[in-house]
Amino acid sequence: MKKVGLFSAVAIALIVSVTLISAEETPWFDMENCSFCRHLLTDPHLLDNMTWDQYDIANGLLIVTTVKPEFQASYLKAMTKMEKLGQEMAAGKTDVKVCGHCQFYGKLLMSGAKFEHVSTAMGEIDLITSDKPEVLKMIREYGQRNREEMAKTEKMEKEIKEEK
């Protein structure tokens, strides 16, 4: 089965979509409303059975996505849907809504950041790098915002569990 990476799924679409996004602030992660991210909710247990870790490296960001084996098929199905949406956008589909995360990812694509993708048996590894200081600054901002937003999400989930 062909493994499709988040980069390849989003890359095509966001190159086109950056010009379609309004200036108003959108949530950083919007799993329900983002035309890309919502595919990760198709299997209601997928997000609970995968991790998305980021590590700063000298010239950018290393992202490691791991998915439990029993959820690999769900993950690959979501990635394939994202890639299809990206292809539709490249062909002119304009009724696409993206979250702040996907919008910033598109900015990185447009900035000339270098993207590398490796599929693994347990998920994916992505590198976003640049030797240009202004682009490296954007990559760092992207990584930091992701960490901050993930921490907020984890805190909220913990509080909800404690209330039960």
Rosetta silent file (secondary structure, phi, psi, omega in degrees, C-alpha in Angstrom):
SEQUENCE: MKKVGLFSAVAIALIVSVTLISAEETPWFDMENCSFCRHLLTDPHLLDNMTWDQYDIANGLLIVTTVKPEFQASYLKAMTKMEKLGQEMAAGKTDVKVCGHCQFYGKLLMSGAKFEHVSTAMGEIDLITSDKPEVLKMIREYGQRNREEMAKTEKMEKEIKEEK
SCORE:     score description
SCORE:     0.000 S_00000001
   1 L     0.000  135.235  179.273    0.000    0.000    0.000 S_00000001
   2 L   -70.020  128.814  175.995    1.303    3.423   -0.910 S_00000001
   3 L   -92.735  129.436 -179.026    2.105    5.552    2.123 S_00000001
   4 L  -110.595  127.545 -178.666    1.159    9.176    1.731 S_00000001
   5 L   -87.546  155.400  176.708    2.865   11.749    3.944 S_00000001
   6 H   -56.723  -38.381  178.165    1.266   14.754    5.560 S_00000001
   7 H   -58.842  -51.305 -177.015    3.691   16.873    3.576 S_00000001
   8 H   -66.415  -30.849  179.046    2.599   15.489    0.240 S_00000001
   9 H   -68.546  -39.931 -173.284   -1.047   15.728    1.254 S_00000001
  10 H   -94.626  -28.101 -171.942   -0.881   19.352    2.259 S_00000001
  11 H   -56.261  -52.509 -177.365    1.893   20.659    0.037 S_00000001
  12 H   -59.301  -48.036 -175.000    0.011   20.836   -3.231 S_00000001
  13 H   -66.781  -41.827 -173.298   -3.066   22.359   -1.681 S_00000001
  14 H   -74.307  -25.133  173.989   -1.436   24.959    0.473 S_00000001
  15 H   -59.854  -40.712  178.614    0.632   26.412   -2.319 S_00000001
  16 H   -78.401  -42.017 -169.200   -2.679   27.289   -3.930 S_00000001
  17 H   -73.868  -22.835 -178.220   -4.690   28.013   -0.774 S_00000001
  18 H   -56.061  -34.159 -179.823   -2.437   30.626    0.812 S_00000001
  19 H   -77.357  -13.158 -176.931   -3.821   33.126   -1.658 S_00000001
  20 H   -97.559   -6.014 -172.291   -7.396   32.145   -0.782 S_00000001
  21 L   -87.622  134.655  177.391   -7.201   32.618    2.982 S_00000001
  22 L   -75.396  165.001 -177.242   -8.701   35.682    4.587 S_00000001
  23 L   -77.465  -11.035 -177.135   -6.704   37.770    7.012 S_00000001
  24 L   -68.434  150.150 -177.270   -8.963   36.974    9.954 S_00000001
  25 L   -71.018  130.800  175.411   -7.540   34.823   12.751 S_00000001
  26 L  -114.614  157.850  176.564   -8.489   31.178   12.650 S_00000001
  27 L   -57.884  147.313  179.981   -7.872   28.586   15.369 S_00000001
  28 L   -62.470  -52.933  173.445   -4.401   27.066   15.140 S_00000001
  29 L  -112.200  127.801  178.872   -5.798   23.533   15.105 S_00000001
  30 L  -137.573   78.318 -172.726   -9.393   23.182   13.930 S_00000001
  31 L   -61.464  -30.943 -177.670   -9.972   19.486   13.487 S_00000001
  32 L   -81.092  -35.021 -171.492  -13.686   19.831   12.797 S_00000001
  33 L  -105.775  -21.062  179.426  -13.599   22.693   10.295 S_00000001
  34 L   -70.425  127.381 -177.662  -10.236   22.499    8.515 S_00000001
  35 L   -60.475  -25.166  177.379  -10.768   20.813    5.172 S_00000001
  36 L   -88.348  -57.178 -172.127   -7.511   18.901    5.655 S_00000001
  37 H   -61.229  -30.978 -176.240   -7.403   18.128    9.369 S_00000001
  38 H   -61.303  -20.661  177.461  -10.967   16.859    9.623 S_00000001
  39 H   -66.433  -22.173  177.045   -9.919   13.708    7.771 S_00000001
  40 H   -73.774  -10.679  178.494   -7.979   12.738   10.885 S_00000001
  41 H   -96.600   -3.882 -178.945  -11.338   12.492   12.708 S_00000001
  42 L   -55.940  -42.943  171.711  -12.854    9.958   10.307 S_00000001
  43 L   -98.421  110.866 -174.506  -11.692    7.242   12.691 S_00000001
  44 L   -63.030  -10.869 -179.368  -12.667    8.607   16.121 S_00000001
  45 L  -104.735   -5.000 -174.947   -9.832    6.669   17.786 S_00000001
  46 L   -60.655  -53.327 -175.678   -7.010    7.626   15.436 S_00000001
  47 H   -60.067  -31.978  177.964   -5.756   10.755   17.207 S_00000001
  48 H   -74.177  -10.163 -175.987   -5.652    8.927   20.539 S_00000001
  49 H  -120.508   26.759  175.319   -3.460    6.272   18.944 S_00000001
  50 E  -144.044  159.088  175.837   -0.838    8.402   17.302 S_00000001
  51 E  -127.035  155.464  179.520    1.830   10.864   18.408 S_00000001
  52 E  -139.091  100.331 -177.020    3.266   13.911   16.717 S_00000001
  53 E  -109.562  145.507 -179.780    6.589   15.018   18.168 S_00000001
  54 E  -126.914  143.309 -179.162    8.752   17.917   17.020 S_00000001
  55 E  -136.689  127.945  173.917   12.407   18.582   17.585 S_00000001
  56 E   -69.800  136.922  173.098   14.402   21.674   16.748 S_00000001
  57 E  -123.939  170.781 -172.725   17.516   20.913   14.723 S_00000001
  58 L   -52.095  -40.144 -175.704   20.307   23.248   13.692 S_00000001
  59 L  -118.471   23.268  178.176   18.665   24.320   10.443 S_00000001
  60 E   162.501 -134.671 -171.436   14.988   23.643   11.067 S_00000001
  61 E  -139.454  135.508  174.771   12.512   21.201   12.483 S_00000001
  62 E  -109.408  126.274 -179.999   12.248   17.407   12.663 S_00000001
  63 E  -118.062  126.611  179.904    8.705   16.039   12.983 S_00000001
  64 E  -118.327  118.336  176.886    8.110   12.406   13.935 S_00000001
  65 E  -108.031  124.869  176.124    4.615   10.977   13.579 S_00000001
  66 E  -119.925  143.281 -178.206    3.995    7.519   15.019 S_00000001
  67 E  -133.079  130.800  177.530    0.813    5.520   14.616 S_00000001
  68 L   -59.166  142.497 -174.793   -0.065    2.307   16.422 S_00000001
  69 H   -50.949  -39.612 -177.498   -0.084   -0.600   13.953 S_00000001
  70 H   -71.645   -6.417  178.584   -3.813   -1.244   14.272 S_00000001
  71 H  -115.348    6.013  178.526   -4.500    2.364   13.182 S_00000001
  72 H   -58.688  -42.917 -178.533   -2.100    2.527   10.237 S_00000001
  73 H   -62.985  -41.663  177.851   -4.908    1.874    7.742 S_00000001
  74 H   -63.851  -42.112  179.958   -7.011    4.703    9.195 S_00000001
  75 H   -63.288  -47.868 -179.569   -4.037    7.044    9.112 S_00000001
  76 H   -63.610  -35.523  177.338   -3.149    6.209    5.522 S_00000001
  77 H   -64.191  -43.949  178.068   -6.786    6.641    4.487 S_00000001
  78 H   -62.688  -43.900 -179.681   -6.844   10.118    6.065 S_00000001
  79 H   -63.834  -38.564  178.622   -3.557   11.062    4.370 S_00000001
  80 H   -64.218  -40.855  177.467   -4.874    9.847    1.012 S_00000001
  81 H   -64.147  -39.323  178.163   -7.989   12.016    1.414 S_00000001
  82 H   -64.124  -42.023  179.079   -5.800   15.007    2.249 S_00000001
  83 H   -63.568  -42.349  178.919   -3.684   14.396   -0.827 S_00000001
  84 H   -60.859  -43.087  178.195   -6.806   14.132   -2.998 S_00000001
  85 H   -61.245  -41.863  177.738   -8.057   17.449   -1.596 S_00000001
  86 H   -59.975  -41.013  178.225   -4.704   19.016   -2.400 S_00000001
  87 H   -66.560  -38.974  178.009   -4.964   17.798   -5.978 S_00000001
  88 H   -64.246  -39.388  178.355   -8.508   19.166   -6.238 S_00000001
  89 H   -65.490  -40.586  178.801   -7.299   22.543   -4.981 S_00000001
  90 H   -62.753  -27.072  179.140   -4.489   22.552   -7.507 S_00000001
  91 L   -88.070    0.232  174.714   -7.165   21.978  -10.163 S_00000001
  92 L   117.489   -0.767  178.009   -9.152   25.001   -8.963 S_00000001
  93 L   -64.335  127.338 -174.732  -11.350   23.893   -6.049 S_00000001
  94 L  -117.437   -6.992 -178.081  -11.796   27.006   -3.911 S_00000001
  95 L   -88.823   57.054 -176.784  -14.325   26.052   -1.212 S_00000001
  96 L  -118.139  132.992  176.817  -11.604   24.944    1.189 S_00000001
  97 L  -111.719  134.751  179.226  -11.201   26.132    4.770 S_00000001
  98 L  -124.224  148.964  177.088   -7.855   25.746    6.544 S_00000001
  99 L   -78.935  172.291  179.038   -6.828   26.127   10.173 S_00000001
 100 H   -59.200  -38.211  178.872   -4.016   28.404   11.328 S_00000001
 101 H   -60.334  -50.886 -178.303   -1.589   25.474   11.369 S_00000001
 102 H   -67.407  -33.459  176.715   -2.265   24.540    7.752 S_00000001
 103 H   -63.641  -45.749 -179.625   -2.201   28.203    6.742 S_00000001
 104 H   -67.594  -36.764  176.401    1.256   28.682    8.297 S_00000001
 105 H   -57.249  -42.564  177.188    2.438   25.432    6.707 S_00000001
 106 H   -61.709  -38.943  177.016    1.467   26.952    3.377 S_00000001
 107 H   -62.047  -39.425  177.936    3.495   30.063    4.190 S_00000001
 108 H   -63.542  -41.796  177.488    6.504   27.845    4.831 S_00000001
 109 H   -59.967  -43.673 -178.058    6.006   26.175    1.461 S_00000001
 110 H   -71.160  -23.647 -175.838    5.798   29.559   -0.237 S_00000001
 111 H   -77.498  -13.408 -177.039    8.882   30.848    1.643 S_00000001
 112 L    96.340    9.247  174.828   11.222   28.345    0.044 S_00000001
 113 L   -58.623  147.571  179.136   11.684   26.119    3.094 S_00000001
 114 E   -92.465  131.207  179.897   13.000   22.688    2.139 S_00000001
 115 E  -115.974  131.220  174.798   10.702   19.754    2.943 S_00000001
 116 E  -128.213  141.832 -176.320   11.837   16.149    3.165 S_00000001
 117 E  -132.398  135.326  176.009    9.560   13.202    3.925 S_00000001
 118 E  -131.547  121.943  173.337   10.331    9.620    4.946 S_00000001
 119 E   -83.524  138.544  177.877    7.621    6.993    5.453 S_00000001
 120 E  -124.218  172.779  178.102    8.413    4.439    8.139 S_00000001
 121 L   -65.368  -24.983 -176.989    6.753    1.249    9.363 S_00000001
 122 L  -106.871    1.425 -179.019    5.425    3.188   12.366 S_00000001
 123 E   154.172 -126.688 -175.333    4.513    6.482   10.712 S_00000001
 124 E  -148.535  155.385  173.182    6.461    9.304    9.146 S_00000001
 125 E  -126.567  129.319  178.504    9.444   11.572    9.586 S_00000001
 126 E  -125.960  139.706  175.087    9.418   15.059    8.119 S_00000001
 127 E  -118.037  131.188  173.024   12.180   17.627    7.973 S_00000001
 128 E  -120.573  116.325 -173.641   11.548   21.302    7.349 S_00000001
 129 E  -136.963  163.918  173.453   14.834   23.145    6.887 S_00000001
 130 L  -163.513  150.685  173.193   16.405   26.279    5.475 S_00000001
 131 L  -102.992    4.212  177.121   19.760   27.995    5.331 S_00000001
 132 L   -94.646  123.040 -176.894   18.059   31.408    5.036 S_00000001
 133 H   -53.991  -40.619 -178.456   17.792   33.148    8.445 S_00000001
 134 H   -68.505  -33.374  178.053   14.358   34.651    7.746 S_00000001
 135 H   -76.526  -40.607  176.591   12.933   31.280    6.700 S_00000001
 136 H   -59.186  -38.505  176.926   14.580   29.487    9.625 S_00000001
 137 H   -60.517  -42.406  177.558   12.902   32.047   11.913 S_00000001
 138 H   -63.584  -41.657  179.109    9.513   31.122   10.396 S_00000001
 139 H   -61.694  -43.758  178.428   10.221   27.417   10.860 S_00000001
 140 H   -62.311  -42.191  178.433   11.078   28.040   14.530 S_00000001
 141 H   -61.717  -43.016  178.395    7.865   30.077   14.984 S_00000001
 142 H   -59.926  -49.442  179.708    5.852   27.250   13.421 S_00000001
 143 H   -62.338  -43.457 -179.587    7.421   24.645   15.695 S_00000001
 144 H   -64.869  -44.373  179.842    7.001   26.781   18.812 S_00000001
 145 H   -63.439  -40.136  176.714    3.356   27.554   18.063 S_00000001
 146 H   -58.941  -45.353 -179.781    2.678   23.855   17.460 S_00000001
 147 H   -63.427  -43.575  179.405    4.197   22.983   20.838 S_00000001
 148 H   -62.083  -45.726 -177.842    2.223   25.715   22.611 S_00000001
 149 H   -69.197  -36.349  176.774   -1.073   24.703   21.008 S_00000001
 150 H   -65.864  -40.091  178.500   -0.474   21.003   21.672 S_00000001
 151 H   -62.947  -41.969  176.867    0.242   21.786   25.334 S_00000001
 152 H   -60.614  -45.319 -179.224   -3.031   23.753   25.565 S_00000001
 153 H   -62.641  -45.575  179.524   -4.935   20.877   23.991 S_00000001
 154 H   -62.828  -39.500  178.567   -3.365   18.313   26.311 S_00000001
 155 H   -63.777  -44.999  179.228   -4.134   20.483   29.349 S_00000001
 156 H   -62.362  -43.050  179.200   -7.774   20.851   28.312 S_00000001
 157 H   -62.506  -40.508  178.900   -8.090   17.107   27.705 S_00000001
 158 H   -63.825  -44.196  179.039   -6.589   16.405   31.130 S_00000001
 159 H   -62.707  -38.924  178.667   -8.995   18.826   32.824 S_00000001
 160 H   -64.501  -43.262  179.431  -11.963   17.222   31.066 S_00000001
 161 H   -64.275  -38.175 -179.098  -10.859   13.762   32.223 S_00000001
 162 H   -69.501  -30.227  178.592  -10.412   15.005   35.813 S_00000001
 163 H   -69.950  -26.587 -177.739  -13.936   16.458   35.827 S_00000001
 164 L   -77.334    0.000    0.000  -15.411   13.069   34.965 S_00000001
